[in-house]
């Protein structure tokens, strides 16, 4: 089956690389034009995880164009509502409509127990992973309502939005909050035929997961852990015999929720977790 999003426009945050890029490409493969935004820089100057770049976002755009779809890009921080709304308004003006919102942008930081988490790490996490999701949807809802065609909103939560893990409490709190946002938006927007759902990925093979700080978090028993060391530990999180899933696995779930195949699906969290929630 192809063309499941033919003629539609999708707004995707965190689109420069990782899951966001994968979502942009997968939705474009099914006919959607894309409004792709990303901060294209570090959240903070001392971030230990290499940031996405302008070149990364340009590569995402080239991949979408290679599928013969239109794409509008902007370098925007989801914490900045005015900039986010301006970029989206311009994209809708150029592409003519909005049908799908994928609030995907997110970060990982810290690694301490909650009582030792710094205020700066807490605030940064909540501002990006929770408030940024709210601002993304807030910016897009007027376009969906005014279009009069309904729409689909997909929020990226996590298995950490459905269960707890140690040493990531601020992330767990934010991702639980995303599910609360999703359920409330679903109730408030249903009368406009706007569906709101979330996906809950387990570990995904992206730079946000495959990096040195995360490797050390997963393998504190090793002095210099590598990818295979981390994956060996993360396999124990799952029922299926894998350490992580691929971005495309999440994109396929996003596509389903965005498509008319899910036309009466709203208010749910769809895990893509290799059975993590069974453990």
Number of C-alpha atoms within 10 A of each C-alpha: 4 8 14 19 21 15 13 22 25 26 29 26 30 28 34 30 25 21 26 28 26 22 29 31 27 19 29 28 20 20 21 28 29 30 28 29 25 26 22 21 15 14 15 11 7 7 12 14 19 11 18 19 17 17 12 18 25 17 15 23 24 16 18 24 16 13 16 14 20 19 24 19 22 23 21 23 21 27 21 15 18 14 16 24 19 14 21 26 18 14 22 21 11 13 17 11 20 30 26 31 25 27 27 26 26 23 16 19 19 23 20 16 13 14 8 10 17 14 9 10 18 18 12 20 25 21 19 22 28 25 20 25 29 22 20 26 22 15 21 21 20 12 18 23 18 12 14 12 13 20 27 26 27 26 26 27 32 26 23 20 23 16 13 14 11 10 17 19 20 25 28 22 19 25 27 20 20 25 25 15 21 27 18 13 22 21 14 13 17 15 11 14 18 25 28 30 26 28 25 22 25 25 26 21 16 15 16 21 19 18 16 18 18 23 21 18 16 18 19 12 9 12 8 11 18 16 14 11 15 24 19 15 13 18 17 14 22 19 14 13 13 15 21 23 17 16 20 18 16 24 21 16 19 24 21 15 26 27 19 14 11 13 16 11 15 23 20 17 22 19 20 21 24 20 14 19 16 9 9
